[in-house]
Amino acid sequence: MATATTTGTTTSTGGRSQVARAHVQRFGTFLSGMIMPNIGAFIAWGLITAFFIEAGFTPFGPLGGFGQNAEGEPYTGLVGPMITYLLPLLIAYTGGRMVYDVRGGVVGAIATMGVIVGTDIPMFIGAMLMGPLTAWLMKRIDAIWDGKIKPGFEMLVNNFSAGIFAALMAIVGFFVVGPAVLAFSTAAAAAVDFLVTRGLLPLTSILIEPAKVLFLNNAINHGILTPLGTAQALEEGKSILFLLEANPGPGLGILLAYTFFGRGAARASAPGAALIHFVGGIHEIYFPYVLMKPALILAAIAGGMTGIFTLTIFDAGLRAPAAPGSIIAVLAQTASDSYIGVILAVTAATAVSFLVASVILKASRDKGEGDLTEATSRMEAMKGKRSSVSSAVVGTSGGADTGGTSARELADGGPVRHIVFACDAGMGSSAMGASVLRNKVKAAGFGDVKVTNAAIANLTDDFDIVVTHQDLATRARPKVPSASVVTVDNFMGSPRYDEIVEAVQQRNGATVPAAPAADTAASGTASGTASGTASEPAAAAATGGPATGGDAPSGGAILTRERIVMDGGARDAAQAIDEAGGLLVAAGAVTDAYVASMHEREASVSTFMGNGLAIPHGTNQAKDSIRSAALSVVKYPEGLDWNGKPVTWVIGIAGKDNEHLAILSRVAKIFGNKEKVRQLDEASTADEVLELLGKVND
């Protein structure tokens, strides 16, 4: 198999910086993944603190943790235990679960208790360290005896190994990690105090504002500012650190400048972007406007510095993190004595950013009529994910009807590692499409790229490219906001498959040319021969079915001469489904209920596959109506109108359990081979068709 060429031994400075930035982004995203799911807990703590502490809106000792009860014992309250135990443990559990599911979350939380009790400050940094680390080590330990435990002893080994290792890590946390994190936190707090006392804190905007546009801010915000700010808020009731990055003023000023002094698409889209940014708190929406005119980063820095300077003058801050960075969230977390300072900080930041951006735009010959779509694509490439919000505002979503991704957008982004075909049930159409595209991707030299299929209901946002029928795009898109969504009108011969292969070449940095579309499946180059001796295992792997020579579907021959009709009598798709389904019923393979479910499937999404083929099959709920795996084949020599698509062959499919996957893999291979399709079209007898399609019985 051809392999992708590599770059030379020397790497450019730009390449090194991009790699370093990507590592920082991934690190920041991981930190954010531990903090953001628990923001609700931070908000709850902030509200309890605001209302019930001694200086709160409605002081109440039993909840605020001040005063004594009738026996003279001090109240514990909620404020202290929540920030000391609950919040760090939630962070540790979330981080551990990200690494090793629930088992990782449990051992991570246990180990973090050692860090918590070994120090006297909130251990957020310790939790972000111990949770994932303990989970990762637990995963490696489990791998040592994976598959070696005698049946009946799995639960015993799993429970005791987790308990023993977590206890040991808690001790390590108490004696080693806790003191180290305490020393780091003390040094970081001293650095912040140094900046504050000398009036240098506004200078942090020189780092923070460019970092936001480059998506490097998560490592700073969630790795340093949030833990330090929370510790400061516990002592003083508020912290300025929560607003260093979350202030929406700098971005709002830039968008307002585009609204008044920009041109073209940038000016037209800026008001909507400003609303989403300021009220919705999605700051990334203004990043493409800065990338389109990089000098505007000066406006963001000036606005950020002004906001921080205003906060220091009024000694203002927030009680807890404001996430997302919406003005609503900012005001909700503002300390009771800081409303004037916070409001003035946001207003001043907006005004200064607006003035600087306006000067830059008015002095420039290009006032924003540049390619905002290209800037958005660059922003998404830096982010490493697709931005559904930015794409929607600037009109790069690929069309409102389908939500698909254009060829240019498809080529942008990070390396492609996993492509998934999604259909209603994740079986019929998607399984065949996955088989076809996998062969194309392998032929282009990318055997390490996974091509699988799934039901839309089971999609998760960890795929790079999602392929789905155009009628299902509106259901798929919300589940995969970070993926490129490719819509097709058939799963067998869509020209978009070649676009996907080209995108894989560009995004994975390969120089191997893709095999021509007409020859990929037919020749079997790099993935097998035309007879399928080498490529069927790959195709079967893509669909989850067994390869040739593995376990054959049960119930005898899948296709027999009696279930092949050479001159179908149907005149439309509904009649054709009845005709193909009737053959399955007559063979005793299915009941009439299965035929009814074939119509249900067609009503939800078309089973037209391209290359003159339709494969009507039942829904998931109709599995009980299948008695044995079987195929029926009906030819329409004059062609059949399948809801606007020309069809010559209708193949009815029924398979128990996962048998249909192996069947579909073989059908896909045959109809993906243009020479085989030509021979089928020229066949005049059922025996000839059976000989050509007989591989489905293997």
C-alpha positions as CSV (number, residue, x, y, z in Angstrom):
1,M,0.0,0.0,0.0
2,A,1.2,3.4,-0.8
3,T,2.2,5.6,2.1
4,A,2.2,9.3,2.7
5,T,5.5,11.0,2.3
6,T,6.9,12.9,5.2
7,T,8.4,16.4,5.4
8,G,12.1,17.0,5.5
9,T,14.3,16.6,8.5
10,T,14.2,20.3,9.2
11,T,11.0,22.0,10.5
12,S,10.3,25.6,9.9
13,T,9.9,27.9,12.9
14,G,6.3,28.5,11.8
15,G,5.7,24.7,11.8
16,R,7.1,24.4,15.3
17,S,5.1,27.3,16.6
18,Q,1.9,25.7,15.1
19,V,2.6,22.4,16.8
20,A,3.3,24.2,20.1
21,R,0.1,26.2,19.8
22,A,-1.8,23.0,19.0
23,H,-0.4,21.4,22.2
24,V,-1.3,24.4,24.3
25,Q,-4.8,24.4,22.8
26,R,-5.4,20.7,23.5
27,F,-4.1,21.2,27.1
28,G,-6.3,24.2,27.5
29,T,-9.3,22.4,26.1
30,F,-8.7,19.5,28.5
31,L,-8.6,21.9,31.5
32,S,-11.7,23.6,30.2
33,G,-13.4,20.2,29.9
34,M,-12.9,19.7,33.7
35,I,-14.1,23.2,34.7
36,M,-16.9,24.0,32.3
37,P,-19.2,21.0,33.2
38,N,-19.0,22.1,36.8
39,I,-19.6,25.9,36.3
40,G,-23.2,25.3,37.7
41,A,-21.6,24.3,41.0
42,F,-19.4,27.4,41.0
43,I,-22.5,29.5,40.4
44,A,-24.4,27.7,43.2
45,W,-21.5,28.4,45.6
46,G,-21.3,32.0,44.5
47,L,-25.0,32.6,45.1
48,I,-24.9,30.9,48.5
49,T,-21.9,33.0,49.4
50,A,-23.6,36.2,48.2
51,F,-26.7,35.7,50.2
52,F,-25.8,33.9,53.4
53,I,-22.3,34.9,54.6
54,E,-22.0,37.5,57.3
55,A,-21.5,40.3,54.7
56,G,-24.1,38.9,52.3
57,F,-27.5,40.1,51.2
58,T,-29.3,38.0,53.7
59,P,-26.8,36.8,56.4
60,F,-27.7,33.4,57.9
61,G,-25.1,31.7,60.1
62,P,-26.1,28.1,59.6
63,L,-25.7,28.4,55.9
64,G,-23.1,31.1,55.7
65,G,-20.8,29.4,58.3
66,F,-20.5,32.2,60.9
67,G,-21.8,32.4,64.5
68,Q,-22.6,29.6,67.0
69,N,-25.5,27.3,67.7
70,A,-27.2,27.0,71.1
71,E,-24.5,24.6,72.3
72,G,-21.8,27.1,71.6
73,E,-20.4,25.2,68.6
74,P,-19.5,27.2,65.5
75,Y,-21.7,26.7,62.4
76,T,-20.0,24.8,59.6
77,G,-22.3,26.2,56.9
78,L,-22.2,25.5,53.2
79,V,-19.7,28.0,51.9
80,G,-16.5,26.4,53.3
81,P,-17.3,22.7,52.7
82,M,-18.5,23.4,49.1
83,I,-15.3,25.2,48.1
84,T,-13.0,22.9,50.1
85,Y,-14.5,19.6,49.2
86,L,-17.3,19.6,46.7
87,L,-15.9,21.8,43.9
88,P,-12.4,20.1,43.9
89,L,-13.9,16.6,44.0
90,L,-16.3,17.4,41.1
91,I,-13.4,18.7,39.1
92,A,-11.3,15.6,39.9
93,Y,-14.2,13.2,39.1
94,T,-14.8,15.0,35.8
95,G,-11.2,14.9,34.8
96,G,-10.8,11.3,35.8
97,R,-13.9,10.3,33.9
98,M,-12.6,12.1,30.8
99,V,-9.6,9.8,30.9
100,Y,-11.1,6.5,32.0
101,D,-14.8,6.8,32.3
102,V,-16.6,6.3,35.6
103,R,-13.8,4.1,37.0
104,G,-11.3,6.9,36.3
105,G,-13.6,9.5,37.9
106,V,-14.0,7.5,41.1
107,V,-10.3,6.8,41.7
108,G,-9.4,10.4,40.7
109,A,-11.8,11.8,43.3
110,I,-10.5,9.5,46.0
111,A,-6.9,10.4,45.3
112,T,-7.8,14.1,45.4
113,M,-9.0,13.8,48.9
114,G,-5.4,13.3,49.9
115,V,-4.5,16.6,48.3
116,I,-7.5,18.4,49.9
117,V,-6.8,17.4,53.5
118,G,-3.1,18.0,53.1
119,T,-3.5,21.7,52.5
120,D,-5.4,24.6,53.8
121,I,-6.5,26.3,50.5
122,P,-9.0,25.2,47.9
123,M,-7.3,22.5,45.8
124,F,-8.5,23.2,42.3
125,I,-5.1,22.9,40.7
126,G,-4.5,19.8,42.7
127,A,-7.8,18.3,41.6
128,M,-7.0,19.1,37.9
129,L,-3.7,17.2,38.4
130,M,-4.7,14.3,40.6
131,G,-8.0,13.4,38.9
132,P,-6.7,12.8,35.3
133,L,-3.3,11.4,36.5
134,T,-4.8,8.8,38.8
135,A,-7.3,7.8,36.1
136,W,-4.6,7.4,33.5
137,L,-2.4,5.3,35.9
138,M,-5.4,3.1,36.8
139,K,-6.1,2.5,33.1
140,R,-2.5,1.4,32.6
141,I,-2.6,-0.9,35.6
142,D,-5.9,-2.5,34.4
143,A,-4.2,-3.2,31.1
144,I,-1.6,-5.4,32.8
145,W,-4.2,-8.1,33.7
146,D,-6.7,-7.4,31.0
147,G,-8.1,-10.7,29.7
148,K,-6.1,-12.7,32.3
149,I,-8.6,-12.7,35.2
150,K,-10.4,-16.1,35.7
151,P,-14.1,-15.9,35.1
152,G,-16.0,-15.1,38.3
153,F,-13.2,-13.1,39.8
154,E,-13.5,-9.9,37.6
155,M,-15.5,-7.9,40.1
156,L,-13.3,-8.8,43.0
157,V,-10.1,-7.9,41.2
158,N,-11.6,-4.7,39.7
159,N,-13.0,-3.4,43.0
160,F,-10.0,-4.2,45.1
161,S,-7.4,-2.9,42.5
162,A,-9.3,0.4,42.3
163,G,-9.6,0.7,46.1
164,I,-6.0,-0.2,46.9
165,F,-4.5,2.0,44.1
166,A,-6.8,5.0,44.9
167,A,-5.8,4.8,48.6
168,L,-2.1,4.8,47.7
169,M,-2.6,7.8,45.4
170,A,-4.5,9.7,48.2
171,I,-1.4,9.2,50.4
172,V,0.8,10.4,47.6
173,G,-1.4,13.4,47.2
174,F,-1.3,14.2,50.9
175,F,2.6,14.0,51.2
176,V,3.8,15.0,47.7
177,V,1.3,16.6,45.4
178,G,-0.5,18.7,48.0
179,P,2.6,20.5,49.3
180,A,3.9,21.0,45.7
181,V,0.6,22.5,44.5
182,L,0.4,24.7,47.6
183,A,3.9,26.1,46.9
184,F,3.0,26.8,43.3
185,S,-0.3,28.5,44.3
186,T,1.5,30.6,46.9
187,A,4.0,31.7,44.3
188,A,1.3,32.5,41.7
189,A,-0.7,34.4,44.3
190,A,2.4,36.4,45.2
191,A,3.0,37.2,41.5
192,V,-0.6,38.5,41.2
193,D,-0.3,40.6,44.3
194,F,3.0,42.0,42.9
195,L,1.2,43.1,39.7
196,V,-1.8,44.5,41.6
197,T,0.2,46.5,44.2
198,R,2.4,48.0,41.5
199,G,-0.5,48.8,39.1
200,L,0.8,46.4,36.5
201,L,-2.2,44.0,36.3
202,P,-3.6,45.8,33.1
203,L,-0.5,44.6,31.3
204,T,-1.8,41.1,31.4
205,S,-4.1,42.0,28.5
206,I,-1.0,42.0,26.3
207,L,-1.0,38.3,26.8
208,I,-4.7,37.5,27.4
209,E,-6.3,39.2,24.4
210,P,-4.1,37.7,21.7
211,A,-4.3,34.4,23.5
212,K,-8.1,34.5,23.2
213,V,-8.0,35.0,19.4
214,L,-5.5,32.1,19.1
215,F,-7.6,29.9,21.4
216,L,-4.8,29.6,23.9
217,N,-6.7,31.3,26.7
218,N,-8.2,28.1,28.3
219,A,-4.9,27.1,29.7
220,I,-4.5,30.5,31.3
221,N,-8.1,31.0,32.4
222,H,-9.0,27.6,33.7
223,G,-5.5,26.5,34.6
224,I,-4.5,29.6,36.6
225,L,-7.0,32.4,36.9
226,T,-10.0,30.4,38.0
227,P,-8.2,28.5,40.8
228,L,-6.4,31.6,42.0
229,G,-9.6,33.7,41.7
230,T,-11.6,31.2,43.7
231,A,-9.1,31.1,46.5
232,Q,-9.0,34.9,46.6
233,A,-12.8,35.1,46.5
234,L,-13.0,32.8,49.5
235,E,-10.9,35.2,51.6
236,E,-12.1,38.5,50.3
237,G,-15.6,37.7,48.9
238,K,-14.6,38.7,45.3
239,S,-11.7,38.5,42.8
240,I,-10.7,40.7,39.9
241,L,-9.1,37.6,38.3
242,F,-12.5,36.3,37.2
243,L,-12.9,39.3,34.8
244,L,-9.5,39.5,33.2
245,E,-10.5,37.2,30.4
246,A,-14.4,37.2,30.6
247,N,-14.9,41.0,30.1
248,P,-17.1,41.2,26.9
249,G,-16.2,44.9,26.4
250,P,-13.1,44.5,24.1
251,G,-14.9,42.2,21.7
252,L,-18.0,44.3,21.7
253,G,-16.1,47.5,20.8
254,I,-14.5,45.8,17.8
255,L,-17.9,44.5,16.5
256,L,-19.4,47.9,17.0
257,A,-16.6,49.5,15.0
258,Y,-17.3,47.1,12.1
259,T,-21.0,48.0,12.4
260,F,-20.4,51.7,11.9
261,F,-17.2,51.8,9.8
262,G,-16.9,48.4,8.1
263,R,-18.0,47.3,4.7
264,G,-19.4,44.3,2.9
265,A,-20.2,41.0,4.7
266,A,-18.3,42.1,7.8
267,R,-20.5,45.2,8.4
268,A,-23.7,43.3,7.6
269,S,-22.9,40.5,10.1
270,A,-21.3,42.5,12.9
271,P,-24.6,43.6,14.6
272,G,-25.8,40.0,15.0
273,A,-22.3,38.9,16.1
274,A,-22.3,41.7,18.7
275,L,-25.6,40.5,20.2
276,I,-24.4,36.9,20.4
277,H,-21.1,38.0,21.9
278,F,-22.4,40.4,24.5
279,V,-25.6,38.7,25.6
280,G,-24.9,35.1,24.7
281,G,-21.3,35.2,25.9
282,I,-19.8,33.4,22.9
283,H,-16.6,35.4,22.6
284,E,-15.1,33.4,19.7
285,I,-17.7,35.0,17.4
286,Y,-15.5,38.2,17.1
287,F,-12.2,36.3,16.5
288,P,-12.7,36.1,12.6
289,Y,-13.1,39.9,12.5
290,V,-9.8,40.4,14.2
291,L,-8.1,37.7,12.0
292,M,-9.4,39.5,8.9
293,K,-7.6,42.6,10.1
294,P,-4.9,41.6,12.6
295,A,-4.1,45.2,13.6
296,L,-7.4,45.2,15.5
297,I,-5.8,43.1,18.2
298,L,-4.4,46.4,19.4
299,A,-8.0,47.5,20.0
300,A,-8.7,44.4,22.0
301,I,-5.6,44.9,24.1
302,A,-6.4,48.6,24.7
303,G,-9.9,47.7,25.7
304,G,-8.8,44.9,28.0
305,M,-6.2,47.1,29.7
306,T,-8.8,49.8,30.3
307,G,-11.3,47.4,31.8
308,I,-8.7,45.9,34.2
309,F,-7.5,49.4,35.2
310,T,-11.0,50.5,35.9
311,L,-11.6,47.4,38.1
312,T,-8.4,48.1,40.1
313,I,-9.5,51.7,40.7
314,F,-12.8,50.7,42.1
315,D,-11.5,47.5,43.8
316,A,-14.2,45.6,42.0
317,G,-14.5,41.9,41.2
318,L,-16.8,38.9,40.8
319,R,-17.8,36.3,43.4
320,A,-17.3,33.3,41.1
321,P,-16.3,32.6,37.4
322,A,-18.6,34.2,34.8
323,A,-19.1,31.4,32.2
324,P,-20.0,32.0,29.5
325,G,-18.6,35.5,29.3
326,S,-22.1,37.1,28.9
327,I,-22.9,40.4,30.5
328,I,-25.8,38.6,32.2
329,A,-23.4,36.1,33.8
330,V,-20.9,38.9,34.7
331,L,-23.6,40.9,36.5
332,A,-25.0,37.8,38.2
333,Q,-21.6,37.0,39.7
334,T,-20.7,40.6,40.6
335,A,-20.0,41.2,44.3
336,S,-22.5,43.4,46.1
337,D,-20.0,46.3,46.4
338,S,-18.7,46.0,42.8
339,Y,-21.6,46.8,40.5
340,I,-20.4,50.3,39.7
341,G,-16.8,49.2,39.1
342,V,-17.8,46.2,37.0
343,I,-20.3,48.1,34.8
344,L,-17.8,50.9,34.3
345,A,-15.1,48.4,33.5
346,V,-17.2,46.8,30.7
347,T,-18.3,50.2,29.4
348,A,-14.9,51.7,29.4
349,A,-13.4,48.6,27.7
350,T,-16.1,48.8,25.0
351,A,-15.5,52.5,24.4
352,V,-11.7,52.3,24.2
353,S,-11.8,49.2,22.0
354,F,-14.4,50.9,19.7
355,L,-12.4,54.1,19.4
356,V,-9.1,52.3,18.6
357,A,-10.8,49.9,16.1
358,S,-12.6,52.7,14.5
359,V,-9.4,54.6,13.9
360,I,-7.8,51.5,12.4
361,L,-10.7,50.8,10.1
362,K,-11.1,54.4,9.0
363,A,-7.4,54.7,8.3
364,S,-7.3,51.5,6.3
365,R,-8.1,51.1,2.7
366,D,-9.7,47.7,3.5
367,K,-12.6,48.5,5.8
368,G,-13.8,45.0,6.3
369,E,-14.7,44.0,2.8
370,G,-12.2,41.2,3.0
371,D,-13.1,37.5,3.0
372,L,-14.8,37.0,6.3
373,T,-15.5,33.4,5.4
374,E,-11.8,32.7,4.9
375,A,-11.1,34.4,8.2
376,T,-13.7,32.2,9.9
377,S,-12.1,29.1,8.4
378,R,-8.7,30.2,9.6
379,M,-10.2,30.7,13.1
380,E,-11.7,27.2,13.0
381,A,-8.4,25.7,11.9
382,M,-6.6,27.3,14.9
383,K,-9.4,26.2,17.2
384,G,-9.1,22.7,15.8
385,K,-12.9,22.5,15.7
386,R,-15.7,23.8,13.6
387,S,-17.5,26.8,15.1
388,S,-21.2,26.4,14.5
389,V,-22.0,29.9,15.9
390,S,-19.4,31.8,13.8
391,S,-20.3,29.8,10.7
392,A,-24.0,30.6,11.1
393,V,-23.4,34.3,11.5
394,V,-21.1,34.7,8.5
395,G,-23.0,32.3,6.4
396,T,-20.5,29.4,6.0
397,S,-22.7,26.6,7.2
398,G,-23.0,25.1,3.8
399,G,-26.6,26.0,3.3
400,A,-29.5,26.3,5.6
401,D,-31.4,23.5,4.1
402,T,-28.9,20.7,4.7
403,G,-26.3,22.1,7.1
404,G,-23.6,20.5,5.0
405,T,-20.0,21.5,4.7
406,S,-18.6,23.0,1.5
407,A,-15.5,21.4,-0.2
408,R,-13.3,24.3,0.9
409,E,-14.4,24.1,4.5
410,L,-14.0,20.3,4.5
411,A,-10.3,20.7,3.6
412,D,-9.8,23.0,6.7
413,G,-9.1,21.7,10.2
414,G,-6.9,19.2,12.0
415,P,-6.0,15.7,10.9
416,V,-8.8,13.3,10.1
417,R,-8.8,10.2,12.3
418,H,-12.4,9.1,12.3
419,I,-15.2,9.4,9.7
420,V,-18.7,8.2,10.5
421,F,-21.7,7.5,8.3
422,A,-24.9,8.3,10.1
423,C,-28.4,7.1,9.2
424,D,-31.6,6.7,11.0
425,A,-30.8,3.4,12.5
426,G,-27.0,3.1,11.8
427,M,-27.4,-0.1,9.9
428,G,-28.5,-0.3,6.3
429,S,-27.6,2.8,4.2
430,S,-24.8,4.0,6.4
431,A,-23.2,0.5,6.5
432,M,-23.0,0.4,2.8
433,G,-21.7,3.9,2.5
434,A,-19.0,3.2,5.1
435,S,-17.9,0.2,3.1
436,V,-17.6,2.2,-0.1
437,L,-15.8,5.2,1.4
438,R,-13.4,3.0,3.4
439,N,-12.1,1.4,0.2
440,K,-11.6,4.8,-1.3
441,V,-9.8,6.1,1.7
442,K,-7.6,3.0,1.9
443,A,-6.8,3.3,-1.8
444,A,-5.6,6.8,-1.3
445,G,-3.1,5.5,1.3
446,F,-4.9,6.3,4.6
447,G,-5.5,2.9,6.1
448,D,-5.3,4.4,9.6
449,V,-8.4,6.6,9.1
450,K,-11.4,4.8,10.7
451,V,-14.6,4.8,8.6
452,T,-17.5,3.4,10.6
453,N,-21.3,3.8,10.7
454,A,-23.7,4.7,13.5
455,A,-27.3,5.8,14.2
456,I,-27.8,9.5,14.4
457,A,-29.2,9.0,18.0
458,N,-25.8,7.6,19.0
459,L,-23.6,10.3,17.5
460,T,-21.1,12.0,19.8
461,D,-19.0,15.1,19.2
462,D,-15.7,13.3,18.7
463,F,-15.8,12.6,15.0
464,D,-13.8,14.6,12.4
465,I,-16.2,14.1,9.5
466,V,-19.8,13.0,9.6
467,V,-21.5,11.8,6.4
468,T,-25.3,11.6,6.3
469,H,-28.2,11.8,4.0
470,Q,-29.3,15.3,3.1
471,D,-32.7,14.7,4.7
472,L,-31.1,13.8,8.0
473,A,-28.6,16.7,8.3
474,T,-30.8,18.8,10.5
475,R,-30.9,15.9,13.1
476,A,-27.2,15.1,12.8
477,R,-25.8,18.6,13.0
478,P,-26.7,19.5,16.7
479,K,-25.0,16.3,17.9
480,V,-21.7,17.0,16.2
481,P,-21.1,20.8,16.3
482,S,-17.3,20.3,16.0
483,A,-17.4,18.0,13.0
484,S,-17.5,18.6,9.3
485,V,-20.9,17.4,8.1
486,V,-21.1,16.1,4.5
487,T,-24.5,15.6,3.1
488,V,-25.2,13.2,0.2
489,D,-28.3,12.2,-1.7
490,N,-27.1,8.6,-2.1
491,F,-24.6,6.4,-0.2
492,M,-23.2,4.4,-3.1
493,G,-21.9,6.8,-5.8
494,S,-21.9,10.3,-4.3
495,P,-19.2,12.6,-5.9
496,R,-18.7,14.0,-2.4
497,Y,-16.7,10.9,-1.5
498,D,-13.9,12.2,-3.7
499,E,-14.1,15.5,-1.9
500,I,-13.7,13.7,1.4
501,V,-10.6,11.8,0.2
502,E,-9.1,15.1,-1.0
503,A,-9.8,16.6,2.3
504,V,-8.1,13.7,4.1
505,Q,-5.1,14.2,1.9
506,Q,-4.9,17.9,2.8
507,R,-5.7,17.7,6.5
508,N,-3.4,14.7,7.1
509,G,-0.6,16.2,5.2
510,A,-0.3,13.4,2.6
511,T,1.0,13.7,-0.9
512,V,-0.4,10.3,-2.2
513,P,-2.9,10.9,-5.0
514,A,-6.3,9.4,-4.5
515,A,-7.3,6.6,-6.9
516,P,-9.7,7.8,-9.6
517,A,-13.3,7.6,-8.6
518,A,-14.2,5.2,-11.4
519,D,-11.5,2.8,-10.4
520,T,-11.4,2.8,-6.6
521,A,-13.9,0.1,-6.0
522,A,-13.5,-1.6,-9.3
523,S,-9.8,-2.2,-9.4
524,G,-9.3,-2.9,-5.7
525,T,-6.0,-1.0,-5.8
526,A,-4.4,-0.9,-2.4
527,S,-7.4,-2.5,-0.8
528,G,-7.9,-5.8,-2.5
529,T,-8.6,-7.4,-5.9
530,A,-11.8,-7.1,-7.9
531,S,-12.8,-10.5,-6.6
532,G,-12.7,-9.2,-3.1
533,T,-10.1,-11.5,-1.6
534,A,-8.3,-8.8,0.2
535,S,-10.7,-5.9,0.5
536,E,-13.7,-7.6,2.1
537,P,-12.1,-7.8,5.5
538,A,-11.6,-4.0,5.4
539,A,-15.1,-3.4,4.2
540,A,-16.5,-5.7,6.8
541,A,-14.5,-4.0,9.5
542,A,-16.0,-0.7,8.5
543,T,-19.5,-2.0,9.0
544,G,-18.9,-4.2,11.9
545,G,-19.7,-7.4,10.0
546,P,-17.6,-10.5,9.6
547,A,-15.2,-10.8,6.7
548,T,-15.4,-13.5,4.1
549,G,-14.5,-16.8,5.6
550,G,-15.8,-15.8,9.0
551,D,-19.1,-16.8,10.5
552,A,-21.7,-16.8,7.8
553,P,-25.2,-15.6,8.4
554,S,-27.5,-18.2,9.8
555,G,-30.5,-19.7,8.0
556,G,-28.9,-21.2,4.9
557,A,-28.5,-19.4,1.5
558,I,-29.1,-15.6,1.8
559,L,-30.1,-15.4,-1.9
560,T,-31.7,-18.1,-4.0
561,R,-32.9,-18.2,-7.6
562,E,-36.5,-18.2,-6.5
563,R,-36.0,-14.7,-4.9
564,I,-34.7,-13.1,-8.1
565,V,-37.2,-11.4,-10.5
566,M,-35.9,-10.2,-13.8
567,D,-38.8,-8.0,-14.9
568,G,-40.5,-6.3,-12.0
569,G,-44.0,-5.0,-12.3
570,A,-43.9,-2.1,-9.9
571,R,-44.4,1.4,-11.2
572,D,-43.1,3.4,-8.1
573,A,-41.1,3.0,-5.0
574,A,-44.0,1.9,-2.8
575,Q,-45.0,-0.9,-5.2
576,A,-41.4,-1.9,-5.5
577,I,-41.1,-2.3,-1.7
578,D,-44.2,-4.5,-1.7
579,E,-42.7,-6.6,-4.5
580,A,-39.3,-7.1,-2.9
581,G,-40.8,-7.5,0.5
582,G,-43.4,-10.0,-0.8
583,L,-40.6,-12.2,-2.0
584,L,-39.1,-12.3,1.5
585,V,-42.5,-13.1,3.0
586,A,-43.0,-15.9,0.5
587,A,-39.7,-17.4,1.4
588,G,-40.7,-17.4,5.1
589,A,-37.8,-15.1,6.0
590,V,-40.0,-12.3,7.4
591,T,-43.6,-11.6,8.3
592,D,-45.9,-9.0,6.8
593,A,-45.1,-6.7,9.7
594,Y,-41.5,-6.4,8.3
595,V,-42.8,-5.2,4.9
596,A,-44.8,-2.5,6.7
597,S,-41.7,-1.4,8.5
598,M,-39.9,-1.2,5.1
599,H,-42.4,1.4,4.1
600,E,-41.8,3.2,7.5
601,R,-38.1,3.3,6.8
602,E,-38.6,4.8,3.3
603,A,-40.9,7.4,4.7
604,S,-38.2,8.6,7.1
605,V,-35.3,8.5,4.7
606,S,-34.7,7.2,1.2
607,T,-32.9,3.9,0.7
608,F,-31.8,4.9,-2.7
609,M,-28.0,4.2,-2.8
610,G,-26.9,5.4,-6.2
611,N,-25.6,3.4,-9.2
612,G,-29.2,2.4,-10.0
613,L,-29.7,0.6,-6.7
614,A,-32.2,0.8,-3.9
615,I,-32.1,-1.4,-0.8
616,P,-35.4,-1.2,1.1
617,H,-35.1,-2.7,4.6
618,G,-37.1,-2.5,7.8
619,T,-36.7,-0.4,10.9
620,N,-34.9,-1.3,14.2
621,Q,-38.2,-2.0,15.8
622,A,-39.1,-4.7,13.2
623,K,-36.3,-7.0,14.1
624,D,-38.7,-9.4,15.8
625,S,-40.4,-9.8,12.4
626,I,-37.3,-11.4,10.9
627,R,-37.1,-15.2,11.0
628,S,-34.0,-15.7,9.0
629,A,-31.5,-13.6,6.9
630,A,-32.5,-13.3,3.3
631,L,-32.2,-11.2,0.2
632,S,-34.7,-10.6,-2.7
633,V,-33.6,-9.1,-6.0
634,V,-35.9,-7.4,-8.5
635,K,-34.7,-5.9,-11.8
636,Y,-36.6,-3.2,-13.6
637,P,-35.1,-3.2,-17.1
638,E,-36.9,0.0,-18.2
639,G,-36.0,1.8,-15.0
640,L,-38.1,2.8,-12.0
641,D,-38.7,6.2,-10.6
642,W,-37.6,5.9,-7.0
643,N,-38.9,9.2,-5.6
644,G,-37.2,11.1,-8.3
645,K,-34.1,8.8,-8.6
646,P,-33.6,6.3,-11.4
647,V,-33.4,2.7,-10.2
648,T,-32.8,-0.5,-12.1
649,W,-32.2,-2.9,-9.1
650,V,-34.2,-3.2,-5.9
651,I,-32.7,-5.5,-3.3
652,G,-34.8,-6.2,-0.2
653,I,-32.7,-7.0,2.8
654,A,-33.6,-8.8,6.1
655,G,-30.9,-9.8,8.6
656,K,-31.2,-11.0,12.2
657,D,-28.9,-9.4,14.8
658,N,-25.9,-8.0,12.8
659,E,-26.1,-10.4,9.9
660,H,-27.3,-7.6,7.6
661,L,-24.0,-5.8,8.1
662,A,-22.0,-8.6,6.4
663,I,-24.7,-8.8,3.6
664,L,-24.6,-5.1,3.0
665,S,-20.8,-5.1,2.9
666,R,-20.9,-7.7,0.1
667,V,-23.7,-5.9,-1.8
668,A,-21.8,-2.6,-1.5
669,K,-18.6,-4.2,-3.0
670,I,-20.5,-5.6,-6.0
671,F,-22.4,-2.4,-6.8
672,G,-19.3,-0.3,-6.2
673,N,-17.6,-2.1,-9.0
674,K,-18.7,-0.5,-12.3
675,E,-17.8,-3.6,-14.3
676,K,-20.0,-5.8,-12.0
677,V,-22.9,-3.3,-12.4
678,R,-22.5,-3.4,-16.2
679,Q,-22.6,-7.2,-16.1
680,L,-25.7,-7.2,-14.0
681,D,-27.5,-4.8,-16.3
682,E,-26.7,-7.0,-19.2
683,A,-27.8,-10.2,-17.5
684,S,-31.0,-11.7,-18.9
685,T,-31.6,-14.7,-16.6
686,A,-31.9,-15.2,-12.9
687,D,-29.1,-17.7,-13.0
688,E,-26.7,-15.1,-14.4
689,V,-27.7,-12.6,-11.6
690,L,-27.3,-15.3,-9.0
691,E,-23.8,-16.1,-10.2
692,L,-22.8,-12.4,-10.1
693,L,-24.5,-11.8,-6.7
694,G,-23.6,-15.2,-5.2
695,K,-20.9,-13.8,-3.0
696,V,-23.6,-12.6,-0.6
697,N,-24.0,-16.3,0.3
698,D,-20.4,-16.8,1.3
